[in-house]
Amino acid sequence: MSKRAAWRLETLGFEQVHHYTPGKEDWMAAGLPIEGSKASIPRVGSVARRDVPTCRLDERVGDVSARVLAKGWDLCVVVNEGNIVLGRLKRAALEGDADAIVESVMEPGPVTYRPHVVAADAARTLSERHVESVLVTTGDGELIGVFGPEDAPSP
Amino acid sequence: MPTPIDRNMLQRLIAQGAQLVEVLPRAEFEEEHLPGATSLPLRQLTAETASTLSKTVPVITYCWDFT
């Protein structure tokens, strides 16, 4: 649609026309601000817990577990140097073989939500599916935080 | 010929003063749109409605996604 509109504008004499084809979805998935009547509705990106611990593929589980559990978390997000999500370590893995390497015991490709998803909707869905939490990433896969049903603001 | 751009280029052009135009129906624009955008729905895009835009300043159109 944006491409057709761009072509139409060109036929109307506009000299420099561009079309941002990835559109509003891409913009919002990057966690960038929006305007409008629904702009102030809490989204998972704005309420996600951003202090979720992270680790690298080649770390020793025992080392990761010590710092994760000490901070009161029971999960750790596996990321690369660009903070792109590669996997997740849940409590069972964190409490498992301390000498294992993260890559060998992580849950690869965990489900992620985009930051523009409405927090109340996400909380309802997770509760119905008995899911404790979900990772929130940009459309490019960059970690924003972790969101659970209890993170949604009260109506 | 209209040029496809990504998010980085979009932000650069906006910073340089480009005109940002959402071509989705007006109701969708009212709910949420990119900061500073103007609503010009494709179905109502005519010489008259487009006359609010400058023809010499870069224009960027967008909708929801690749559709």
Backbone of each chain as ProteinMPNN parsed JSONL, in Angstrom:
{"seq_chain_A": "MSKRAAWRLETLGFEQVHHYTPGKEDWMAAGLPIEGSKASIPRVGSVARRDVPTCRLDERVGDVSARVLAKGWDLCVVVNEGNIVLGRLKRAALEGDADAIVESVMEPGPVTYRPHVVAADAARTLSERHVESVLVTTGDGELIGVFGPEDAPSP", "coords_chain_A": {"N_chain_A": [[0.831, -1.209, 0.0], [1.939, 1.237, 0.803], [3.812, 1.507, -1.155], [2.312, 1.773, -3.494], [1.064, 4.172, -2.925], [3.276, 5.818, -2.901], [4.08, 5.728, -5.563], [1.852, 6.952, -6.681], [2.017, 9.523, -5.644], [4.282, 10.346, -6.93], [3.388, 10.51, -9.561], [1.86, 12.707, -9.248], [3.591, 14.74, -9.2], [5.484, 14.962, -7.197], [8.815, 15.254, -6.113], [10.841, 13.829, -4.683], [10.319, 10.834, -3.535], [9.811, 8.364, -1.1], [9.351, 5.037, 0.152], [8.56, 3.548, 3.138], [8.539, 0.539, 3.529], [8.567, -1.626, 5.478], [7.068, -0.489, 7.483], [4.612, 0.57, 9.989], [4.492, -1.576, 11.747], [7.119, -2.532, 11.894], [8.4, -0.288, 12.984], [7.144, -0.047, 15.505], [7.807, -2.505, 16.553], [10.415, -2.13, 17.053], [10.349, -0.794, 19.339], [10.014, 1.905, 19.342], [8.745, 5.273, 19.878], [5.229, 6.105, 19.626], [2.365, 7.967, 18.425], [-1.048, 8.971, 19.123], [-4.459, 7.84, 19.884], [-4.234, 5.379, 21.141], [-1.717, 5.302, 22.038], [-0.869, 5.514, 24.669], [-1.474, 3.171, 25.932], [-0.365, 0.569, 28.003], [2.371, -1.365, 26.918], [4.051, -4.487, 26.27], [6.726, -3.997, 25.945], [7.237, -1.715, 27.42], [6.819, -2.402, 30.036], [8.267, -4.622, 30.549], [10.681, -6.546, 32.397], [13.784, -5.355, 32.538], [16.13, -6.014, 33.675], [16.772, -8.621, 33.485], [18.939, -11.403, 33.779], [21.761, -12.18, 31.657], [23.683, -14.376, 29.544], [26.468, -15.983, 27.865], [26.955, -18.216, 25.059], [29.186, -19.9, 25.43], [29.726, -20.097, 28.099], [30.228, -21.553, 31.378], [27.818, -23.49, 32.984], [27.689, -23.576, 35.779], [28.985, -21.239, 36.568], [27.308, -19.299, 35.515], [24.896, -19.895, 36.78], [25.486, -19.314, 39.461], [25.619, -16.497, 39.588], [23.114, -15.793, 38.582], [21.105, -16.993, 40.224], [21.799, -15.811, 42.606], [20.893, -13.264, 42.29], [18.249, -13.565, 42.524], [16.837, -14.524, 40.387], [15.364, -17.028, 38.229], [15.901, -17.699, 35.697], [17.817, -17.315, 32.699], [18.918, -15.402, 29.983], [20.248, -16.302, 26.925], [22.515, -14.681, 24.996], [24.094, -13.089, 22.116], [27.061, -11.167, 21.265], [25.857, -8.932, 20.262], [23.589, -8.62, 21.709], [21.528, -10.197, 20.812], [18.941, -12.54, 21.028], [19.6, -15.912, 21.652], [18.903, -18.136, 23.02], [17.555, -19.727, 25.992], [17.984, -20.251, 29.474], [16.455, -22.249, 31.783], [15.228, -22.824, 35.15], [15.706, -25.584, 35.728], [17.873, -26.215, 34.109], [19.733, -24.439, 35.103], [20.107, -25.458, 37.604], [21.206, -27.822, 37.047], [23.81, -29.844, 35.633], [26.736, -28.477, 36.609], [29.105, -28.254, 35.252], [28.493, -28.274, 32.632], [28.313, -26.76, 29.357], [26.765, -23.723, 28.437], [25.561, -23.642, 25.846], [24.978, -26.298, 25.35], [22.882, -27.02, 26.967], [20.874, -25.18, 26.832], [17.588, -23.811, 26.09], [16.821, -23.618, 22.85], [15.929, -20.962, 20.587], [13.656, -19.598, 21.943], [10.185, -18.68, 22.485], [9.2, -15.413, 21.592], [7.978, -12.102, 22.297], [6.91, -9.13, 20.597], [7.694, -5.705, 21.347], [5.485, -3.988, 21.082], [3.145, -5.286, 21.668], [0.067, -5.332, 23.366], [0.092, -5.032, 26.828], [-1.859, -6.027, 28.647], [-3.306, -7.809, 27.059], [-1.314, -9.643, 26.413], [-0.706, -10.624, 28.946], [-3.068, -11.926, 29.61], [-3.147, -13.948, 27.672], [-0.822, -15.421, 28.304], [-1.455, -16.289, 30.871], [-3.673, -17.911, 30.377], [-2.453, -19.948, 29.024], [-0.821, -20.948, 30.868], [1.806, -20.044, 31.073], [4.778, -18.9, 32.428], [6.511, -16.767, 31.829], [7.712, -14.656, 29.148], [10.08, -13.844, 26.626], [10.931, -10.563, 25.547], [11.581, -9.036, 22.568], [13.109, -6.936, 20.045], [12.054, -6.555, 16.604], [14.259, -7.354, 15.287], [15.387, -9.183, 16.895], [16.734, -8.394, 19.148], [17.321, -8.361, 22.608], [14.951, -7.091, 24.9], [13.696, -7.448, 27.359], [12.089, -9.361, 29.967], [8.812, -10.631, 30.238], [6.034, -11.214, 32.307], [2.771, -12.437, 33.333], [2.209, -11.071, 35.729], [3.408, -8.668, 35.402], [1.876, -6.924, 33.978], [0.181, -3.845, 34.145], [-2.345, -3.069, 36.586], [-5.802, -2.964, 35.621]], "CA_chain_A": [[0.0, 0.0, 0.0], [2.812, 2.415, 0.856], [4.495, 1.603, -2.439], [1.346, 2.344, -4.459], [0.886, 5.589, -2.582], [4.487, 6.526, -3.325], [3.99, 5.89, -7.027], [0.79, 7.934, -6.989], [2.549, 10.856, -5.34], [5.226, 10.707, -7.982], [2.614, 10.951, -10.738], [1.297, 14.028, -8.937], [4.644, 15.742, -9.315], [6.412, 15.004, -6.055], [10.145, 15.02, -6.689], [11.617, 12.818, -3.945], [9.356, 10.014, -2.806], [10.344, 7.122, -0.547], [8.344, 4.263, 0.886], [9.078, 2.77, 4.275], [7.69, -0.637, 3.37], [8.36, -2.407, 6.719], [5.911, 0.168, 8.075], [4.337, 0.827, 11.406], [4.806, -2.774, 12.531], [8.574, -2.533, 12.115], [8.693, 0.834, 13.874], [6.692, -0.372, 16.853], [8.553, -3.672, 17.012], [11.718, -1.647, 17.513], [10.13, -0.131, 20.619], [10.08, 3.358, 19.167], [7.504, 5.919, 20.345], [4.142, 6.371, 18.684], [1.367, 8.938, 18.852], [-2.414, 8.553, 18.824], [-5.329, 7.566, 21.028], [-3.818, 4.151, 21.818], [-0.277, 5.375, 22.3], [-0.541, 5.43, 26.094], [-1.802, 1.849, 26.471], [0.876, -0.133, 28.347], [2.804, -2.447, 26.023], [5.001, -5.352, 26.977], [8.057, -3.403, 25.887], [7.42, -0.664, 28.423], [6.715, -2.946, 31.394], [9.133, -5.799, 30.677], [11.79, -6.396, 33.335], [14.983, -5.246, 31.699], [17.329, -6.437, 34.398], [16.91, -10.075, 33.388], [20.352, -11.745, 33.542], [22.125, -12.758, 30.364], [24.95, -15.108, 29.504], [26.948, -16.319, 26.515], [26.898, -19.634, 24.687], [30.332, -20.711, 25.832], [29.965, -20.035, 29.544], [29.975, -22.752, 32.181], [26.532, -23.342, 33.673], [27.907, -23.302, 37.203], [29.324, -19.82, 36.72], [26.091, -18.529, 35.208], [23.92, -20.185, 37.825], [25.848, -18.619, 40.701], [25.242, -15.078, 39.567], [21.677, -15.651, 38.301], [20.328, -17.334, 41.413], [22.131, -14.842, 43.659], [20.091, -12.063, 42.054], [16.849, -13.892, 42.718], [16.2, -14.962, 39.138], [15.462, -18.458, 37.946], [16.118, -17.878, 34.268], [18.89, -16.508, 32.136], [18.769, -15.313, 28.532], [21.511, -16.495, 26.214], [22.604, -13.677, 23.922], [25.422, -12.925, 21.522], [27.673, -9.871, 21.604], [24.954, -7.87, 19.834], [22.405, -8.743, 22.569], [20.496, -10.936, 20.094], [18.565, -13.729, 21.795], [19.925, -17.203, 21.046], [18.28, -19.203, 23.783], [17.178, -19.413, 27.378], [18.247, -21.262, 30.492], [15.442, -22.256, 32.831], [15.737, -23.254, 36.463], [16.215, -26.961, 35.696], [19.223, -26.191, 33.522], [20.607, -23.701, 36.013], [20.381, -26.314, 38.762], [21.726, -29.095, 36.548], [25.258, -30.077, 35.587], [27.465, -27.204, 36.698], [30.237, -28.238, 34.318], [28.008, -28.219, 31.241], [28.417, -25.476, 28.674], [25.423, -23.174, 28.22], [25.028, -24.017, 24.537], [24.537, -27.699, 25.313], [21.696, -27.263, 27.802], [19.889, -24.095, 26.718], [16.406, -23.981, 25.246], [17.089, -22.759, 21.696], [14.799, -20.321, 19.904], [12.452, -19.441, 22.771], [9.128, -17.795, 21.98], [9.396, -14.01, 21.981], [6.93, -11.133, 21.951], [7.411, -7.822, 20.172], [7.399, -4.742, 22.421], [4.238, -3.224, 20.918], [1.983, -6.08, 22.067], [-0.6, -4.733, 24.524], [0.476, -5.808, 28.013], [-3.008, -6.736, 29.221], [-3.613, -8.933, 26.159], [-0.249, -10.629, 26.561], [-0.845, -11.24, 30.265], [-4.212, -12.847, 29.541], [-2.746, -15.103, 26.863], [0.145, -16.225, 29.056], [-2.163, -16.926, 31.983], [-4.518, -18.988, 29.834], [-1.578, -21.043, 28.578], [0.015, -21.323, 32.026], [3.203, -19.701, 30.767], [5.256, -17.983, 33.468], [7.104, -15.55, 31.279], [8.125, -14.704, 27.75], [11.083, -12.825, 26.342], [10.501, -9.477, 24.672], [12.695, -8.61, 21.708], [12.764, -6.133, 18.872], [11.862, -7.383, 15.42], [15.575, -7.838, 14.872], [15.823, -10.207, 17.835], [17.514, -7.844, 20.261], [16.622, -8.515, 23.888], [14.475, -5.919, 25.628], [13.49, -7.861, 28.741], [11.216, -10.517, 30.141], [7.474, -10.205, 30.653], [5.152, -12.238, 32.853], [1.428, -11.897, 33.575], [2.175, -10.158, 36.877], [4.019, -7.389, 35.026], [0.878, -6.049, 33.357], [-0.431, -2.932, 35.116], [-3.748, -3.351, 36.905], [-6.698, -2.118, 34.821]], "C_chain_A": [[0.866, 1.259, 0.0], [3.53, 2.614, -0.478], [3.566, 2.22, -3.489], [1.142, 3.829, -4.202], [2.097, 6.406, -3.041], [4.469, 6.76, -4.843], [2.953, 6.955, -7.397], [1.301, 9.352, -6.742], [3.527, 11.296, -6.433], [4.486, 11.177, -9.236], [1.999, 12.327, -10.516], [2.364, 15.119, -8.901], [5.588, 15.859, -8.142], [7.789, 14.509, -6.51], [10.95, 13.915, -6.004], [10.663, 12.019, -3.066], [10.015, 8.704, -2.367], [9.185, 6.341, 0.073], [9.036, 3.4, 1.919], [8.213, 1.517, 4.354], [7.533, -1.472, 4.642], [7.278, -1.804, 7.62], [5.822, 0.265, 9.58], [4.687, -0.38, 12.28], [6.294, -2.815, 12.882], [8.973, -1.457, 13.115], [8.347, 0.482, 15.318], [7.443, -1.574, 17.423], [9.945, -3.289, 17.499], [11.583, -0.904, 18.844], [10.183, 1.383, 20.535], [8.736, 3.994, 19.512], [6.479, 6.1, 19.228], [3.24, 7.445, 19.274], [-0.011, 8.386, 18.507], [-3.166, 8.147, 20.076], [-4.923, 6.309, 21.793], [-2.345, 4.17, 22.224], [0.062, 5.159, 23.767], [-0.899, 4.081, 26.722], [-0.507, 1.113, 26.79], [1.152, -1.309, 27.404], [3.845, -3.285, 26.758], [6.408, -4.751, 26.982], [8.302, -2.374, 26.977], [7.368, -1.205, 29.846], [7.602, -4.173, 31.599], [10.251, -5.511, 31.676], [13.098, -6.477, 32.552], [16.246, -5.71, 32.395], [17.508, -7.958, 34.377], [18.368, -10.423, 33.068], [20.566, -12.396, 32.182], [23.443, -13.518, 30.495], [25.293, -15.414, 28.059], [26.925, -17.831, 26.31], [27.995, -20.477, 25.327], [30.633, -20.653, 27.332], [29.645, -21.379, 30.209], [28.701, -22.521, 32.996], [26.719, -22.986, 35.144], [28.212, -21.831, 37.458], [28.086, -18.942, 36.52], [25.089, -18.668, 36.354], [24.219, -19.4, 39.104], [25.386, -17.167, 40.675], [23.743, -14.859, 39.308], [20.852, -15.894, 39.561], [20.592, -16.342, 42.544], [21.314, -13.562, 43.513], [18.595, -12.333, 42.169], [16.116, -14.295, 41.457], [16.287, -16.47, 39.006], [15.515, -18.709, 36.444], [17.224, -16.941, 33.806], [18.744, -16.539, 30.615], [20.156, -15.429, 27.894], [21.525, -15.541, 25.014], [24.0, -13.687, 23.306], [25.952, -11.531, 21.863], [26.811, -8.689, 21.172], [23.652, -7.861, 20.627], [21.223, -9.393, 21.842], [20.217, -12.244, 20.831], [18.852, -15.014, 21.009], [19.228, -18.351, 21.762], [17.962, -18.76, 25.193], [17.554, -20.58, 28.28], [17.166, -21.149, 31.547], [16.052, -22.831, 34.111], [16.35, -24.649, 36.413], [17.64, -27.0, 35.149], [20.205, -25.508, 34.459], [21.01, -24.555, 37.221], [20.973, -27.663, 38.345], [23.241, -29.168, 36.61], [26.025, -28.755, 35.536], [28.606, -27.116, 35.7], [29.795, -28.199, 32.853], [28.224, -26.821, 30.675], [27.008, -25.019, 28.311], [24.808, -23.669, 26.921], [24.423, -25.417, 24.523], [23.254, -27.945, 26.109], [20.623, -26.186, 27.658], [18.683, -24.528, 25.889], [16.613, -23.065, 24.04], [15.802, -22.145, 21.141], [13.557, -20.164, 20.741], [11.442, -18.49, 22.123], [9.398, -16.378, 22.469], [8.187, -13.182, 21.566], [7.613, -9.856, 21.465], [6.956, -6.784, 21.209], [6.064, -4.012, 22.284], [2.992, -4.015, 21.306], [1.384, -5.464, 23.339], [-0.39, -5.628, 25.746], [-0.694, -6.623, 28.579], [-3.372, -7.955, 28.368], [-2.588, -10.049, 26.328], [-0.385, -11.369, 27.89], [-1.968, -12.275, 30.265], [-3.823, -14.126, 28.79], [-1.799, -16.018, 27.637], [-0.539, -16.976, 30.204], [-2.992, -18.116, 31.494], [-3.68, -20.204, 29.449], [-0.626, -21.522, 29.682], [1.504, -21.135, 31.733], [3.655, -18.644, 31.765], [5.786, -16.675, 32.918], [7.498, -15.764, 29.822], [9.147, -13.597, 27.534], [10.503, -11.794, 25.387], [11.719, -9.022, 23.876], [12.192, -7.661, 20.633], [12.531, -7.093, 17.705], [13.169, -7.955, 14.905], [16.137, -8.872, 15.836], [16.616, -9.7, 19.014], [16.689, -7.888, 21.547], [16.217, -7.17, 24.478], [14.294, -6.285, 27.099], [12.641, -9.109, 28.792], [9.889, -10.022, 30.708], [6.69, -11.404, 31.171], [3.798, -11.619, 33.149], [1.375, -10.877, 34.702], [2.766, -8.789, 36.554], [3.028, -6.411, 34.388], [0.268, -5.143, 34.416], [-1.887, -3.307, 35.377], [-4.646, -2.433, 36.098], [-7.255, -0.961, 35.632]], "O_chain_A": [[0.573, 2.225, -0.705], [3.818, 3.741, -0.879], [3.979, 3.077, -4.27], [1.058, 4.634, -5.13], [1.958, 7.537, -3.508], [4.799, 7.843, -5.327], [3.162, 7.751, -8.312], [1.048, 10.263, -7.531], [3.581, 12.469, -6.804], [4.909, 12.128, -9.892], [1.659, 13.027, -11.469], [2.07, 16.278, -8.606], [6.414, 16.772, -8.101], [7.91, 13.492, -7.194], [11.657, 13.156, -6.666], [10.254, 12.47, -1.996], [10.682, 8.03, -3.153], [8.171, 6.918, 0.466], [9.956, 2.638, 1.623], [7.274, 1.446, 5.147], [6.442, -1.993, 4.874], [6.652, -2.507, 8.413], [6.789, 0.075, 10.319], [5.127, -0.221, 13.418], [6.67, -3.097, 14.02], [9.797, -1.7, 13.996], [9.148, 0.683, 16.231], [7.684, -1.651, 18.628], [10.575, -4.025, 18.259], [12.575, -0.442, 19.408], [10.375, 2.062, 21.543], [7.702, 3.329, 19.448], [6.825, 6.23, 18.053], [3.335, 7.786, 20.453], [-0.138, 7.458, 17.707], [-2.611, 8.108, 21.174], [-5.236, 6.184, 22.977], [-1.806, 3.169, 22.695], [1.149, 4.677, 24.088], [-0.656, 3.868, 27.91], [0.373, 1.035, 25.933], [0.275, -2.13, 27.135], [4.439, -2.841, 27.74], [7.183, -4.972, 27.913], [9.437, -2.18, 27.411], [7.825, -0.537, 30.774], [7.677, -4.704, 32.707], [10.713, -4.376, 31.79], [13.458, -7.512, 31.992], [17.309, -5.791, 31.78], [18.292, -8.512, 35.148], [18.969, -9.81, 32.186], [19.686, -13.062, 31.638], [24.206, -13.318, 31.44], [24.513, -15.141, 27.147], [26.881, -18.608, 27.264], [27.765, -21.622, 25.716], [31.685, -21.115, 27.773], [28.905, -22.206, 29.677], [28.537, -21.474, 33.622], [25.97, -22.173, 35.685], [27.753, -21.252, 38.442], [27.856, -17.981, 37.254], [24.516, -17.685, 36.825], [23.307, -18.884, 39.75], [24.819, -16.676, 41.652], [23.172, -13.865, 39.757], [19.998, -15.082, 39.915], [19.703, -16.066, 43.349], [21.071, -12.859, 44.493], [17.774, -11.444, 41.94], [14.889, -14.396, 41.462], [17.161, -17.112, 39.589], [15.208, -19.807, 35.98], [17.518, -15.925, 34.436], [18.476, -17.591, 30.034], [21.1, -14.74, 28.281], [20.657, -15.597, 24.143], [24.952, -14.214, 23.882], [25.352, -10.809, 22.658], [27.003, -7.572, 21.651], [22.708, -7.165, 20.252], [20.066, -9.174, 22.202], [21.141, -12.965, 21.209], [18.414, -15.182, 19.871], [18.992, -19.409, 21.178], [18.082, -17.586, 25.543], [17.452, -21.744, 27.892], [16.975, -20.088, 32.14], [17.207, -23.255, 34.148], [17.409, -24.875, 36.999], [18.497, -27.722, 35.659], [21.352, -25.931, 34.597], [22.096, -24.4, 37.78], [21.209, -28.533, 39.183], [23.87, -28.625, 37.518], [25.965, -28.02, 34.55], [29.03, -26.018, 35.339], [30.625, -28.103, 31.949], [28.306, -25.838, 31.41], [26.162, -25.827, 27.927], [23.646, -24.074, 26.905], [23.478, -25.69, 23.783], [22.61, -28.98, 25.935], [19.573, -26.271, 28.296], [18.748, -25.473, 25.103], [16.583, -21.844, 24.195], [14.728, -22.743, 21.22], [12.478, -20.561, 20.299], [11.799, -17.621, 21.328], [9.778, -16.172, 23.621], [7.475, -13.514, 20.619], [8.734, -9.541, 21.864], [5.937, -6.978, 21.872], [5.559, -3.471, 23.267], [1.889, -3.47, 21.276], [2.111, -5.12, 24.271], [-0.661, -6.828, 25.703], [-0.52, -7.785, 28.946], [-3.709, -9.011, 28.903], [-2.931, -11.23, 26.381], [-0.203, -12.585, 27.956], [-1.838, -13.354, 30.841], [-4.134, -15.235, 29.222], [-1.956, -17.238, 27.626], [-0.24, -18.14, 30.469], [-3.008, -19.18, 32.113], [-4.139, -21.342, 29.537], [0.239, -22.37, 29.465], [2.338, -21.963, 32.1], [2.999, -17.616, 31.931], [5.538, -15.606, 33.477], [7.6, -16.892, 29.339], [9.09, -12.548, 28.175], [9.684, -12.118, 24.526], [12.753, -8.669, 24.443], [10.996, -7.598, 20.351], [12.782, -8.294, 17.814], [13.172, -8.939, 14.165], [17.237, -9.384, 15.627], [17.122, -10.495, 19.806], [15.52, -7.504, 21.568], [17.018, -6.237, 24.551], [14.689, -5.526, 27.984], [12.49, -9.822, 27.8], [9.849, -9.117, 31.542], [6.681, -12.47, 30.555], [3.683, -10.395, 33.209], [0.593, -9.928, 34.648], [2.639, -7.855, 37.346], [3.308, -5.218, 34.273], [-0.125, -5.621, 35.48], [-2.575, -3.805, 34.486], [-4.32, -1.263, 35.898], [-8.025, -0.155, 35.109]]}, "seq_chain_B": "MPTPIDRNMLQRLIAQGAQLVEVLPRAEFEEEHLPGATSLPLRQLTAETASTLSKTVPVITYCWDFT", "coords_chain_B": {"N_chain_B": [[11.596, 7.673, -9.58], [10.081, 5.966, -6.936], [11.744, 5.29, -3.84], [12.68, 2.496, -1.905], [13.043, 2.396, 1.635], [14.782, 1.726, 4.748], [14.394, 1.447, 8.368], [16.464, 2.89, 9.583], [17.262, 4.71, 7.601], [14.871, 6.026, 7.319], [14.666, 7.391, 9.799], [16.808, 9.07, 9.533], [16.068, 10.661, 7.349], [13.774, 11.866, 8.368], [14.881, 13.412, 10.37], [16.092, 15.225, 8.806], [14.031, 16.679, 7.906], [12.081, 15.543, 6.279], [8.823, 14.757, 4.903], [6.378, 12.869, 6.467], [4.101, 10.37, 5.727], [1.208, 8.664, 6.522], [-0.612, 6.106, 5.009], [-2.729, 4.545, 5.607], [-6.21, 3.792, 6.486], [-8.014, 6.512, 7.979], [-9.003, 6.052, 10.603], [-7.272, 4.162, 11.669], [-4.937, 5.58, 11.72], [-5.604, 7.499, 13.613], [-5.589, 5.991, 15.925], [-2.948, 5.001, 16.304], [0.143, 6.216, 15.275], [3.203, 7.093, 13.552], [5.441, 9.409, 15.105], [4.761, 12.755, 14.294], [3.664, 12.23, 11.83], [1.535, 12.594, 8.918], [-1.863, 12.108, 8.029], [-2.905, 10.53, 5.148], [-4.898, 8.833, 3.559], [-4.684, 6.095, 1.283], [-6.911, 5.584, -0.353], [-8.049, 8.027, -0.538], [-6.278, 9.578, -1.831], [-5.496, 12.16, -3.749], [-4.843, 14.791, -6.181], [-5.791, 17.042, -4.963], [-6.046, 16.387, -2.171], [-3.411, 15.835, -1.646], [-2.289, 18.245, -1.821], [-1.625, 19.509, 0.456], [0.901, 18.873, 1.046], [4.398, 19.558, 0.533], [5.876, 19.701, -2.65], [8.534, 19.738, -3.121], [9.96, 18.919, -0.987], [11.332, 15.998, 0.469], [9.22, 13.095, 0.574], [7.835, 10.553, 2.578], [6.162, 7.564, 2.464], [4.13, 5.31, 4.369], [2.654, 2.246, 5.596], [1.042, -0.373, 7.328], [2.61, -2.8, 7.179], [4.486, -4.922, 5.011], [2.481, -5.309, 3.17]], "CA_chain_B": [[11.124, 6.355, -9.112], [10.076, 5.9, -5.464], [12.845, 4.502, -3.287], [12.393, 1.808, -0.626], [14.004, 2.739, 2.693], [14.616, 0.996, 6.002], [14.127, 2.292, 9.536], [17.574, 3.825, 9.811], [17.167, 5.792, 6.618], [13.67, 6.782, 7.673], [14.971, 8.309, 10.893], [17.732, 10.084, 9.013], [15.315, 11.593, 6.506], [12.888, 12.656, 9.238], [15.741, 14.409, 11.029], [16.441, 16.24, 7.801], [12.84, 17.443, 7.581], [11.189, 14.884, 5.315], [7.398, 14.68, 5.246], [6.015, 11.477, 6.73], [2.681, 10.229, 5.392], [0.584, 7.346, 6.721], [-1.632, 5.955, 3.968], [-3.784, 3.662, 6.104], [-7.449, 4.525, 6.775], [-7.898, 7.549, 9.005], [-9.264, 5.513, 11.943], [-6.053, 3.498, 12.138], [-3.999, 6.659, 12.021], [-6.003, 8.139, 14.877], [-5.231, 5.124, 17.054], [-1.491, 5.005, 16.501], [0.919, 6.584, 14.093], [4.567, 7.523, 13.835], [5.463, 10.82, 15.525], [4.869, 13.785, 13.269], [3.111, 11.807, 10.542], [0.289, 13.158, 8.407], [-2.752, 11.081, 7.489], [-3.36, 10.708, 3.762], [-5.262, 7.464, 3.172], [-4.497, 5.802, -0.146], [-8.189, 5.681, -1.066], [-8.41, 9.443, -0.714], [-5.085, 10.272, -2.32], [-5.75, 12.879, -5.009], [-4.051, 16.019, -6.297], [-6.325, 18.0, -3.993], [-5.678, 16.033, -0.788], [-1.947, 15.87, -1.532], [-1.826, 19.627, -1.958], [-1.141, 19.983, 1.758], [2.324, 18.508, 1.134], [5.312, 20.263, -0.363], [6.375, 18.809, -3.705], [9.998, 19.829, -3.235], [10.562, 18.312, 0.216], [11.149, 14.544, 0.409], [8.03, 12.519, 1.179], [7.955, 9.121, 2.902], [4.879, 6.932, 2.732], [4.199, 4.046, 5.08], [1.379, 1.696, 6.047], [1.289, -1.233, 8.5], [3.772, -3.652, 6.941], [4.871, -5.078, 3.606], [1.321, -5.509, 2.294]], "C_chain_B": [[11.18, 6.313, -7.585], [11.131, 4.93, -4.952], [12.417, 3.797, -2.004], [13.462, 2.183, 0.407], [13.737, 1.879, 3.926], [14.46, 1.99, 7.158], [15.229, 3.31, 9.791], [17.507, 5.016, 8.857], [15.947, 6.661, 6.903], [13.986, 7.822, 8.742], [15.906, 9.428, 10.431], [16.972, 11.136, 8.196], [14.37, 12.469, 7.343], [13.695, 13.765, 9.914], [16.109, 15.538, 10.08], [15.206, 17.014, 7.324], [11.901, 16.819, 6.578], [9.754, 14.845, 5.83], [7.0, 13.211, 5.35], [4.504, 11.324, 6.562], [2.196, 8.809, 5.632], [-0.578, 7.223, 5.756], [-2.726, 4.963, 4.346], [-5.06, 4.475, 6.322], [-7.293, 5.439, 7.997], [-8.061, 6.996, 10.438], [-8.017, 4.842, 12.517], [-4.981, 4.521, 12.49], [-4.321, 7.275, 13.375], [-5.57, 7.303, 16.074], [-3.732, 5.141, 17.34], [-0.784, 5.313, 15.181], [2.314, 7.025, 14.515], [4.561, 9.008, 14.195], [5.647, 11.765, 14.338], [4.265, 13.422, 11.937], [1.82, 12.551, 10.211], [-0.55, 12.015, 7.858], [-3.183, 11.442, 6.078], [-3.693, 9.315, 3.229], [-5.173, 7.244, 1.663], [-5.787, 5.996, -0.93], [-8.629, 7.125, -1.283], [-7.256, 10.262, -1.263], [-5.34, 10.862, -3.712], [-4.841, 14.105, -5.043], [-4.496, 17.024, -5.234], [-5.887, 17.653, -2.565], [-4.162, 16.097, -0.583], [-1.403, 17.295, -1.581], [-1.334, 20.209, -0.631], [0.351, 19.693, 1.927], [3.142, 19.363, 0.173], [5.869, 19.289, -1.396], [7.895, 18.802, -3.799], [10.73, 19.271, -2.012], [10.325, 16.799, 0.145], [9.915, 14.068, 1.165], [8.27, 11.028, 1.416], [6.565, 8.584, 3.194], [5.111, 5.657, 3.548], [2.778, 3.561, 5.381], [1.68, 0.776, 7.236], [2.534, -2.09, 8.315], [3.985, -3.784, 5.44], [3.686, -5.207, 2.647], [1.077, -4.283, 1.442]], "O_chain_B": [[12.226, 6.598, -7.001], [11.379, 3.884, -5.553], [11.854, 4.429, -1.11], [14.645, 2.272, 0.08], [12.632, 1.375, 4.127], [14.403, 3.202, 6.954], [14.961, 4.451, 10.169], [17.674, 6.168, 9.257], [15.99, 7.881, 6.745], [13.619, 8.99, 8.61], [15.806, 10.57, 10.879], [17.205, 12.337, 8.335], [14.192, 13.654, 7.062], [13.245, 14.906, 10.014], [16.399, 16.658, 10.501], [15.303, 17.884, 6.458], [11.007, 17.494, 6.069], [9.508, 14.895, 7.035], [7.252, 12.417, 4.444], [3.725, 12.054, 7.175], [2.7, 7.862, 5.028], [-1.43, 8.108, 5.679], [-3.549, 4.586, 3.512], [-5.013, 5.705, 6.342], [-6.528, 5.148, 8.917], [-7.357, 7.412, 11.359], [-7.745, 4.945, 13.713], [-4.219, 4.343, 13.44], [-3.428, 7.54, 14.18], [-5.221, 7.849, 17.121], [-3.311, 5.279, 18.489], [-1.087, 4.741, 14.134], [2.566, 7.296, 15.689], [3.768, 9.776, 13.652], [6.543, 11.603, 13.51], [4.336, 14.211, 10.995], [1.12, 13.058, 11.088], [-0.015, 11.065, 7.287], [-3.748, 12.509, 5.836], [-2.884, 8.693, 2.539], [-5.546, 8.113, 0.874], [-5.764, 6.514, -2.047], [-9.487, 7.4, -2.122], [-7.255, 11.489, -1.173], [-5.389, 10.144, -4.711], [-4.16, 14.417, -4.067], [-3.681, 17.76, -4.679], [-5.412, 18.521, -1.833], [-3.689, 16.378, 0.518], [-0.206, 17.52, -1.404], [-0.705, 21.267, -0.602], [0.988, 20.21, 2.845], [2.647, 19.825, -0.855], [6.284, 18.182, -1.053], [8.475, 17.956, -4.479], [11.956, 19.164, -2.002], [9.228, 16.366, -0.206], [9.602, 14.564, 2.248], [8.832, 10.333, 0.569], [5.87, 9.093, 4.073], [6.153, 5.011, 3.431], [1.831, 4.346, 5.419], [2.509, 1.127, 8.076], [3.411, -2.113, 9.178], [3.693, -2.857, 4.685], [3.879, -5.214, 1.431], [0.142, -4.264, 0.641]]}, "name": "protein", "num_of_chains": 2, "seq": "MSKRAAWRLETLGFEQVHHYTPGKEDWMAAGLPIEGSKASIPRVGSVARRDVPTCRLDERVGDVSARVLAKGWDLCVVVNEGNIVLGRLKRAALEGDADAIVESVMEPGPVTYRPHVVAADAARTLSERHVESVLVTTGDGELIGVFGPEDAPSPMPTPIDRNMLQRLIAQGAQLVEVLPRAEFEEEHLPGATSLPLRQLTAETASTLSKTVPVITYCWDFT"}
